[in-house]
Amino acid sequence: MEQAKIRKQKAEKRILEILRSLEEDTDLEVTDIEFGKHSIAEISGAIAFYEMHIRLRMELG
């Protein structure tokens, strides 16, 4: 049980790192995510949105 909690905390930390790095690479603002309030689907959707935004900006110049 304790290992699952540690894995979850590591995953949450990594997700926030990814979102913050995406924020640095774009002019978009990433707000801090409260993991108790946001589902994994919402978090995954946010990451996918930022990745798509970066790809579009790179393609369009």
C-alpha positions in Angstrom: 0.0 0.0 0.0 2.8 2.4 0.9 4.6 1.6 -2.4 1.4 2.6 -4.4 1.3 5.9 -2.5 5.0 6.6 -3.3 4.4 5.7 -7.0 1.4 8.0 -7.2 3.4 10.9 -5.6 6.3 10.4 -8.1 3.8 10.3 -11.0 2.1 13.5 -9.8 5.5 15.2 -9.5 6.5 14.1 -13.0 3.3 15.4 -14.5 3.8 18.8 -12.9 7.4 18.9 -14.2 6.1 18.2 -17.7 3.4 20.9 -17.5 5.9 23.4 -16.2 8.4 22.6 -19.0 5.6 23.0 -21.5 4.8 26.4 -20.0 8.4 27.5 -20.4 8.3 26.5 -24.1 5.1 28.3 -25.0 3.3 31.6 -24.2 0.6 29.6 -22.5 0.1 29.7 -18.8 -0.1 26.4 -16.9 -1.9 26.5 -13.5 -0.9 24.2 -10.7 -3.0 21.1 -10.7 -4.6 19.9 -7.5 -4.6 16.1 -7.9 -7.5 15.6 -5.6 -9.7 17.9 -7.8 -8.6 16.9 -11.3 -9.0 13.5 -12.9 -6.2 11.8 -14.7 -8.2 12.3 -17.9 -8.2 16.1 -17.4 -4.5 16.1 -16.7 -3.7 14.0 -19.7 -6.0 16.2 -21.8 -4.1 19.3 -20.7 -0.7 17.7 -21.5 -2.0 16.7 -25.0 -3.3 20.2 -25.6 0.0 21.8 -24.8 1.9 19.2 -26.9 -0.4 19.9 -29.9 0.0 23.6 -29.4 3.8 23.3 -29.6 3.6 21.1 -32.7 1.3 23.5 -34.5 3.6 26.5 -33.6 6.6 24.7 -34.9 4.9 23.7 -38.2 3.4 27.2 -38.7 6.7 28.9 -37.8 
